[in-house]
C-alpha cells in the first residue's frame, strides 16, 4: 500500500475513476505548498465566501438560469499584469461592455508554472505603467488580493487559464471567489503543449475537477468549462465534439455536475447551429451511457478562432456574425473578440466594444431557429454519423474507461486533431471547406470514419476544387485556414471591371 505522505497523483492507477478522498487531501497539501500564496487558502472559508455571493455573481447559477430562459450570455477574454490594471479592465468589461460573464485570463508564465518570472513581470509592469505580461499572474497575487477583482464587478467571474497545468491556479481562483474555470485535460494538452503527455494533462485536470467537486460537496455549484480545441485552425464539429465528450466524461468521473462545452465557430450558420445542438445531444448520450444522468452541459460558442483580418471593418463583421451564429444556434453563451484581434491584446475599450457589437447581434437574432430546415437536419444527422463510431471505439479501446481509451486512441490515430503541436498526436487528419463553405474532411487519417460519410465529404470537396480551379490535394485545407484574414479586394472584388 502506498504511504500517503509520499503520495503523488502519478502513484495512482491511471483511470477515469474519482480520486479517493484521502489521496486527494495529500495532493492538495503538496500542491498548496508549492508557492507561498497557497498558505492563504482555507477551503471552508472560501466556500463560505461563495455562499455569501449573490446568485447573480455565481456562474453556476447564472448558466443554469440562462439555459432555462433561452438566453445567450456574452463573455470576453482579458488579462493584464497587475491587480490595478486587471481591476480597471474588469470594471470596463462589466460596465462599458455589459459583459454577462467577466473573465480573468492568466499570463503565460503562470500557465507554465514559472511564478518567479511572473513576479518579475509584475514589477516590470509597475515600473512601465502598463502591462508587460499577457495576462494576470493569479498565483503570485494569491486569493486574498485577487478577491478584490470579484468585489469590483457585479457579474460572475471566470478564470481563463490556457494551460495543461492548472492545479495551483485553480486553487487560488476558487478561493478568491471565481465561480467558473475554463480548461480541460485533453483539449488544452493537445492545443497548447508539445511535450506534456495526454495522460499527464488528464491527471492535472482530474485534480481541478476533483477540487470543483469538493466545493460542490460543500454546496457551491461552480461552473467548469471545457475549452473546445484552440489551435487557431479549422476544426470540424465532429472533432470538437469528440474532444468535448471525452473531457466531459473525465470531469463527470471526478464528480463535476456543472460542465460547459465550448465550440469554435466554423463560420457557416447551418453547420454551427447543428454543431451546438449535437454537442449537447451527443455528450448527454455518452454521459448517460456511462451512468451519469444529472450533468448540466450548456454549450458556449467561440468567436472565430482562426486568423483575423487587419481591417477593423472586416473584424467588426466577424464579431457581429459570431454573435448571430451563437444566438441562432441556441448557445447559452458566446466568447467574444474585438476589432483588435489581428494586432494582439485589445484595449479595454476595444474589448468592451466587441462585447456590445456581439450583444446587439444576439438581440437581433434571438428569435431565429433553424430546427425545421432540411439542411440543418441533414447536418445534425451527419455529425452523429461522424462522432459515434469514433467515440464508441475510444471507449472500446479503454474497456469502458475513457481516460485509458483516449490515450490509446491517440497513439493509434483513432482519435486525431488537425495541426496539434503535441507530440502524442498523429495530426494526420486534414479538414477543408467544401463548395458550400462547410468544413469537411479531406483526410481522416486513421480515424474510423464511415465510408459513406467520407465519400460525401470528398464529393463536396471535389466540387469546390473544380469550381475554384484548384487541385484536389492538401492545399484545399491550407487555403481554408487563412481565408477570413484576406482583404476584401481578394475575397469579393468587383467582378466586371477590366483588369489593369
Buried (B, 14 or more C-beta within 10 A) or exposed (E): EEEBEEBEBEEBEBBBEBBEEEBBEBBBEBBBEBBEBBEBBEBEEBBEBBEEBEEEBBBBBBBBBBBEEEBBBBBBBBBBBBBEBBBBBBBBBBEBBBBBBBBBBBBBBBBBBBBEBBBEBBEBBBEEEEBBBBBBBBBBBBBEBBBBBBEBBEBBBBBBBBBBBBBBBBBBBBBBBBBBBBBBBBBBBBBBBEEBBBBBBBBBBBBBBBBBBBBBEBEBBBBBBBBBBBBBBBBBBBBBBBBBBBBBBBBBBBBBBBBBBBBBBBBBBBBBBBBBBBBBBBBBBBBEEBEBEEBBBBBBBBBBBBBBBEBBEBBBBBBBBBBBBBBBBBBBBBBBBBBBBBEEBBEBEBBBBBBBBBBEBBEEBBEEBBEEBEBBBEBBEBBBBBBBBBBBBBBEBBEEBBBBBBBBBBBBBBBBBBBBBBEBBBBBBBBBBBBEBBBBBBBBBBBBBBEEBBEBBBEBBBEBBEEEEBEBEEEBBEBBBEBBBBEEEEEEEEEEEEEE
